[in-house]
Amino acid sequence: MFTQLLEVLKTDDLAWQDLANCRGADPDLFFPERGASTRTAKGICRECSVQPECLEFAIVSSEKFGIWGGMSERERRKIRRQRAIAAQRRQAG
């Protein structure tokens, strides 16, 4: 599945966005003020059929703000770090 997501991103095909549950939702839910709840946004993402594509897009493009694919920037940064460590181990091994 991860390979398929990368292929979507490589071709710059963002058609998945048309299917997103957040389409037409209040953007303030997904870009809350510091300290505001992200629960509603994450709930919308949790029920979304394109959540994996959205999350992968945000990780690969290093989105700095907002809730993407049900995760905050801090959560996405952790995934990027884990992937970097895994890639280093594969190269070393």
C-alpha positions in Angstrom: 0.0 0.0 0.0 2.8 2.4 0.8 4.3 1.9 -2.6 0.9 2.8 -4.2 0.7 5.9 -2.1 4.2 7.0 -3.3 3.2 6.5 -6.9 0.2 8.7 -6.4 2.4 11.4 -4.9 5.0 11.1 -7.6 2.5 11.7 -10.4 1.2 14.8 -8.6 -2.3 13.2 -8.8 -4.2 14.9 -6.1 -7.6 13.7 -7.2 -7.9 11.9 -3.8 -8.6 15.3 -2.3 -12.0 15.4 -4.1 -13.0 12.4 -2.0 -11.9 13.8 1.4 -14.3 14.0 4.2 -12.9 17.5 5.1 -13.9 18.9 1.7 -16.2 21.8 2.4 -15.6 21.6 6.2 -14.5 24.6 8.2 -10.8 24.9 7.7 -10.4 26.3 11.3 -11.1 22.7 12.5 -8.0 21.5 10.7 -5.8 24.5 11.5 -6.7 25.2 15.1 -5.2 27.9 17.2 -2.4 26.8 19.5 -3.8 24.8 22.4 -7.2 24.3 20.8 -8.8 20.9 20.5 -8.1 18.8 17.4 -10.6 16.1 18.4 -13.2 17.1 15.8 -10.8 17.3 12.9 -9.2 13.9 13.8 -12.7 12.4 14.1 -13.5 13.5 10.5 -10.2 12.1 9.3 -10.7 8.8 11.1 -13.9 8.2 9.0 -12.3 9.3 5.7 -11.6 6.9 2.9 -8.6 8.8 1.7 -6.9 9.2 5.1 -3.8 7.2 4.1 -3.3 9.3 1.0 -3.8 12.6 2.9 -1.3 11.5 5.6 1.3 10.4 3.1 1.0 13.7 1.2 1.5 15.7 4.4 4.5 13.6 5.4 6.2 13.6 2.0 5.6 17.3 1.5 6.6 18.2 5.1 3.4 20.1 5.9 4.2 22.2 8.9 0.7 23.1 10.0 -2.7 21.6 10.6 -4.3 18.2 10.9 -3.6 16.0 7.8 -4.6 12.4 7.6 -5.7 12.5 11.2 -2.3 13.6 12.6 -0.8 16.8 13.9 2.5 18.1 12.7 4.2 16.7 15.8 2.8 13.3 15.1 3.9 13.5 11.4 7.4 14.6 12.4 7.7 11.5 14.6 6.8 9.3 11.5 9.4 11.2 9.4 12.1 10.6 12.1 11.2 6.9 12.3 11.4 6.5 8.5 14.7 8.2 8.4 16.1 5.9 11.1 14.8 2.9 9.3 16.3 4.1 6.0 19.7 4.6 7.7 19.5 1.1 9.2 18.7 -0.4 5.8 21.7 1.4 4.2 24.0 0.3 7.0 22.9 -3.2 7.1 
